[in-house]
Amino acid sequence: MLEQSILSKEAAQEKLHRMALEIVENIDKDEDELVLIGIEKKGFIIAQKLKIYIEQYHSAHIEILSVSLDKNEPVNIVVSKEMNFDNKDIILIDDVINSGKTFLYALKPLLGFHPKRIQTVALIERMHKLFPIKPDYVGLSVATTLQDQIKVIIENEEVIGAIFE
């Protein structure tokens, strides 16, 4: 199959900006700390971009962490910094959500805490959920076949777009 663009750089930036505005609308006005956790590697870069947009509209301190895991065998799930997540507003971020499995496993390190709220962000959502995870904020929803692959393109820490592979 030929690669087909489904998201341009400009459209990706617009979607990130819109999602950041939605996040700001949904967090408490007096929220003093927000934790963005990006799923390595692309989710972390998207988290960095969201932070820049959120800071334009909200004065909360924003902590950015990454979580890494082997998506095929998610035994070791590592958060980049140890911290107490009790009573924190947490947003878990990835580039593409397909079955929900990666998001589900990325939540594992948070289960020993009592966060105020956990929300999820996906730049692109596919419609093949196998696990009970639905993103709270979505840049683009795409109906695909199970055989289709979607790849978010990142160059020099910038979201360049997305393609069908």
C-alpha positions as semicolon CSV with decimal commas, in nm:
position;residue;x (nm);y (nm);z (nm)
1;M;0,000;0,000;0,000
2;L;0,124;0,350;-0,084
3;E;0,178;0,589;0,204
4;Q;-0,108;0,836;0,230
5;S;-0,096;1,154;0,437
6;I;-0,384;1,191;0,681
7;L;-0,252;1,482;0,884
8;S;-0,031;1,771;0,772
9;K;0,212;1,957;0,998
10;E;-0,022;2,257;1,011
11;A;-0,326;2,042;1,091
12;A;-0,131;1,854;1,361
13;Q;-0,033;2,185;1,527
14;E;-0,395;2,305;1,512
15;K;-0,516;1,981;1,670
16;L;-0,254;2,001;1,949
17;H;-0,354;2,362;2,016
18;R;-0,725;2,270;2,026
19;M;-0,662;1,978;2,262
20;A;-0,460;2,207;2,491
21;L;-0,751;2,453;2,500
22;E;-0,991;2,169;2,586
23;I;-0,760;2,058;2,867
24;V;-0,746;2,413;3,006
25;E;-1,126;2,436;2,993
26;N;-1,156;2,112;3,191
27;I;-0,899;2,166;3,466
28;D;-0,980;2,358;3,781
29;K;-0,918;2,731;3,761
30;D;-0,722;2,707;4,087
31;E;-0,526;2,398;3,980
32;D;-0,169;2,460;4,084
33;E;-0,008;2,151;3,935
34;L;-0,071;1,938;3,631
35;V;0,125;1,622;3,544
36;L;0,164;1,531;3,177
37;I;0,293;1,179;3,119
38;G;0,394;1,099;2,763
39;I;0,430;0,740;2,649
40;E;0,780;0,710;2,504
41;K;0,883;0,838;2,259
42;K;0,623;1,010;2,047
43;G;0,375;1,060;2,331
44;F;0,645;1,243;2,527
45;I;0,713;1,482;2,238
46;I;0,339;1,548;2,206
47;A;0,328;1,615;2,583
48;Q;0,604;1,875;2,542
49;K;0,405;2,049;2,268
50;L;0,084;2,042;2,475
51;K;0,270;2,197;2,769
52;I;0,372;2,495;2,556
53;Y;0,013;2,554;2,447
54;I;-0,138;2,498;2,795
55;E;0,105;2,750;2,950
56;Q;-0,037;3,019;2,721
57;Y;-0,375;2,991;2,895
58;H;-0,315;2,853;3,244
59;S;-0,068;2,933;3,519
60;A;-0,044;2,586;3,672
61;H;0,299;2,434;3,721
62;I;0,323;2,160;3,460
63;E;0,543;1,859;3,529
64;I;0,630;1,647;3,226
65;L;0,728;1,284;3,272
66;S;0,768;0,994;3,037
67;V;0,667;0,634;3,076
68;S;0,845;0,360;2,885
69;L;0,734;0,006;2,824
70;D;0,773;-0,272;2,572
71;K;0,436;-0,261;2,396
72;N;0,459;-0,632;2,305
73;E;0,560;-0,751;2,654
74;P;0,468;-0,478;2,904
75;V;0,636;-0,631;3,208
76;N;0,869;-0,345;3,305
77;I;0,692;-0,012;3,300
78;V;0,918;0,275;3,404
79;V;0,822;0,635;3,483
80;S;1,107;0,881;3,424
81;K;1,082;1,034;3,773
82;E;0,958;0,897;4,102
83;M;0,692;1,114;4,256
84;N;0,381;1,100;4,467
85;F;0,079;1,110;4,234
86;D;-0,174;1,144;4,517
87;N;-0,427;1,421;4,455
88;K;-0,264;1,515;4,122
89;D;-0,438;1,595;3,796
90;I;-0,268;1,358;3,549
91;I;-0,291;1,346;3,172
92;L;-0,152;1,039;2,993
93;I;-0,051;1,107;2,632
94;D;0,030;0,894;2,326
95;D;0,046;0,947;1,952
96;V;-0,201;0,680;1,833
97;I;-0,455;0,478;2,028
98;N;-0,563;0,157;1,864
99;S;-0,672;-0,120;2,102
100;G;-0,618;0,073;2,427
101;K;-0,360;-0,180;2,549
102;T;-0,065;0,060;2,571
103;F;-0,267;0,317;2,767
104;L;-0,394;0,048;3,001
105;Y;-0,044;-0,078;3,083
106;A;0,096;0,275;3,110
107;L;-0,151;0,334;3,395
108;K;0,005;0,055;3,603
109;P;0,264;0,272;3,787
110;L;-0,018;0,505;3,898
111;L;-0,232;0,234;4,057
112;G;-0,057;0,256;4,395
113;F;-0,162;0,621;4,429
114;H;-0,485;0,817;4,460
115;P;-0,473;1,082;4,186
116;K;-0,742;1,347;4,172
117;R;-0,809;1,260;3,808
118;I;-0,646;1,077;3,518
119;Q;-0,731;1,176;3,163
120;T;-0,597;1,052;2,830
121;V;-0,487;1,224;2,509
122;A;-0,427;1,068;2,169
123;L;-0,331;1,268;1,863
124;I;-0,498;0,998;1,650
125;E;-0,768;0,754;1,758
126;R;-0,841;0,436;1,567
127;M;-1,163;0,247;1,625
128;H;-1,038;-0,096;1,732
129;K;-1,077;-0,093;2,110
130;L;-1,005;-0,421;2,287
131;F;-0,959;-0,261;2,629
132;P;-1,189;-0,017;2,811
133;I;-0,986;0,294;2,728
134;K;-1,136;0,587;2,543
135;P;-0,927;0,902;2,510
136;D;-1,067;1,215;2,672
137;Y;-0,899;1,436;2,412
138;V;-0,852;1,331;2,049
139;G;-0,690;1,520;1,765
140;L;-0,827;1,305;1,482
141;S;-1,050;0,995;1,480
142;V;-0,986;0,765;1,185
143;A;-1,187;0,461;1,078
144;T;-0,937;0,199;0,962
145;T;-0,917;-0,170;0,893
146;L;-0,720;-0,389;1,131
147;Q;-0,449;-0,420;0,865
148;D;-0,401;-0,044;0,825
149;Q;-0,113;0,112;1,012
150;I;-0,098;0,476;1,110
151;K;0,235;0,641;1,180
152;V;0,283;0,983;1,337
153;I;0,590;1,147;1,184
154;I;0,821;1,339;1,418
155;E;1,137;1,512;1,304
156;N;1,363;1,728;1,521
157;E;1,118;1,707;1,814
158;E;0,836;1,845;1,594
159;V;0,515;1,671;1,490
160;I;0,533;1,676;1,110
161;G;0,209;1,489;1,041
162;A;0,066;1,139;1,013
163;I;0,038;0,884;0,736
164;F;-0,131;0,553;0,655
165;E;0,142;0,297;0,595
